[in-house]
């Protein structure tokens, strides 16, 4: 049970706590953890005939995933990381579908106040997930 776990990460403290909890859960099951970070794609810009590209959000997502993946590996967890263009909820659910996840872990950021009513990543994931969802208490 819960051998394939997907967790979302965006660099926030709440997401870091969700990843920590997912690592602990996967350690108990001996499964595999998939850490997902979504980003908005950036186009290359041309300046005076030369192509230039600043540090884009895909690079930031990859750096975050490298860090979190290293932490999971140091904890003895088998881990794969996924940088995906698009909305966080869609990216998380897409990876969960692709890897046939048993569980998605998300932090409870945005689960109170107006965002709870208007939409948040945990709420969106819970409504479109292809598997069970654990909304971790991260506050």
N, C-alpha and C positions, 0 to 999 in steps of 0.2 A: 504494500500500500504506500502511496506517495513516493514512488521510486524515481519518477521524473517530475522535477519541480521547476517552475518558471517564476522568476521574481523580477520586478521592474526596478530600475535605478535611474535617478536623475541628478545625482550629486547633492541632494538635500539630506539633512540630518534624519528626517523621517524615512527616506528611502534607504539610507545606510542601516538604520535599525531593522527595516524589513529584510534586507539582505542578511544581516547578522542572524535574525531569527530563522530565515530560510536555510542558512548554512547549518545551524544547530539541528534543524529538522532533518536535513539530508544526511547529516552525520549519524543520526539515529537509524535511518532506514538503509543506509549504504547505497543510496541511489545516485543520481546525477542532477546537478544544478545547472540551470540555464539562466544567465543574467542578461536582461534586455535593457537597452537604453535607446530611446527614440530621439531623433533630431530633425530639424528642418534643413532640407538641402540648400546649399548655396551654389550659385552659378559662378563660373570663372569670369573675371572681369579683365578687360583689355585696357591697358593704359599706355598710350603713345607707342602702339605697335608691339608691346611686350605683354605677355600674359602674366598676370599676377594673381595670387590667391592668398588671402589672409587665412589665419587659423580659423577654419570653419567649424561649425557645430558638429560635423561628423568626426573631426579630429578630437574635439573635446569629449565626445561620447566614447571614442576609442580609448582615449587616455583614462577616462573613468572606468571603463570596462577592464582595461589592463590591470588597474589597481585592485578593483574588487575581485577579479579573477585570481589574482595572486594571493589575496587574503583567503579566498575559499580553498585554493590549492594548499596553502600553508596549514589550513585547518584539516587537511586530509580528505577534502571533498573533490570528487570528479566534477569538473566545471567546463562549460562552454559559454562563450559570450556572443552577443548578437547586437550590433549597431544597426538600427533600422530607421529609414526615413519615414516620417509620417507622425501621426498622433500617438501618444504613449499607449492608450488603451488598445488601439488597433494593432500596434506593434507587439504588445504583450500577448494578445489573443492569437495573432498570426503565428508567432513562435510556438505558443502552446499547442496550436493545431498541428503545426509542422512536426513537432517532436512527440506528439501524442502524450502530452503532459497529463499527469494524474492530479496535479495541484498547481494553482497560481497563488503566489504570495504578493500582496501589495500592502503598503502602509496606509494608515487611515487619514493621511493628509487630505484636506478638502471635504471631510465627512461631517462638518458642522457648518452652521450659518448658511448664507445664501448659496455657497458653492454646492452644498448638499442637495439643494433643490434644483439649482441650475445645471448641475452636472459636475462630476469630478472623475478623476482617473479610477479610483476604487469603484465608484458607482457604475461607470461605463463598463469596466472589466466584468463586474458582477453580472451585468445584463447581457453580455455577449460571450462570456467564457465558454469554452468547449469542455470544461472540467470543473472540479470543485475549486472554490476560491477561499483563501484565508485572508481576512483583512486584519493585519497585525496592529495591535495597539502600539503606536510609536511615539506617543507624547509622554 
